[in-house]
Amino acid sequence: MKNFALIGAAGYIAVRHMQAIKETGNNLIAALDKFDSVGIIDSYFPNADFFTEFERFDRHIDKLRHNENKRIDYVSICTPNYLHDSHIRFALKQHADAICEKPMVLNPWNVDALAEVETETGQRINSILQLRLHPNIIKLKEEVAKAPKDKIYDIDLTYLTSRGRWYFISWKGEMQKAGGVATNIGVHFFDMLTWIFGDVQENIVHVSEDAKAAGFLKLKKANVRWFLSVDYKNIPENIKKKGQRIYRSITVDGKEIEFSGGFTDLHTLSYQEILKGNGFGLQDVKPTIETVYNIRNAKPIGLKGDYHPLLK
């Protein structure tokens, strides 16, 4: 049994981490969040110590280092994007490995700096890239690997997930904290596509606004038109008529890839692999961090070239 601490216990994704810790037979010793709406802990680890102040949490974790039975082996990080770097460093300096939600960091040079901390401490940083563990995504990767080497696929990535006014008041609406929609809601899709179809060779941005972004990625084995939005106005009319506020689709050569199901257990599967030493590390995440950084800093060219059909 390994001992875990969790930072960001009030976030919506934290429950998947608590579930994963429980289902892998481990123990949550302590949790931190400045918000105290964390009653969900009772469903998993009611005896976990809880803190709303980082300083007290820091002191507590440091004291546990000297307790053979309660020293922390892993720190799970579910905090806002811009805090990941700091909380990863905290974990490693407490002689614990880190398990961090995506995006691990916002800038490519942050990855290089964290590699130095890994070397200094001898600890490991793991990223949650659960789409790489999805059965349908693994199947697609195997099919692409078997295809002729000169085959180029045509892909449309569409992820439209409506958010209310609260979104732009929260940290998620701040570019400096979240990295924009391409980083906040697109990073795991970009990771999945480059994992399957190869490195980015060309990166064009057609639209870049607070609520939406769209562009074109030329990968080694694919041309990708992508469109991401949190604006309800961008939802197709036929989807609105069904009373739905989310539309997500990935087509490969016109064929829909079904990946909506099978998400519930992927964090547990991620933890199982991490505990076996098979987690995704810094070198796995760096290419996609570079991609979203370049998207965030690109000058949009407008509706020119091969842009996503929904932009019309």
Order of alpha helices (4+ residues) and beta strands (2+ residues): beta-alpha-beta-beta-alpha-beta-alpha-beta-alpha-beta-alpha-beta-alpha-alpha-alpha-alpha-beta-beta-beta-alpha-beta-beta-alpha-alpha
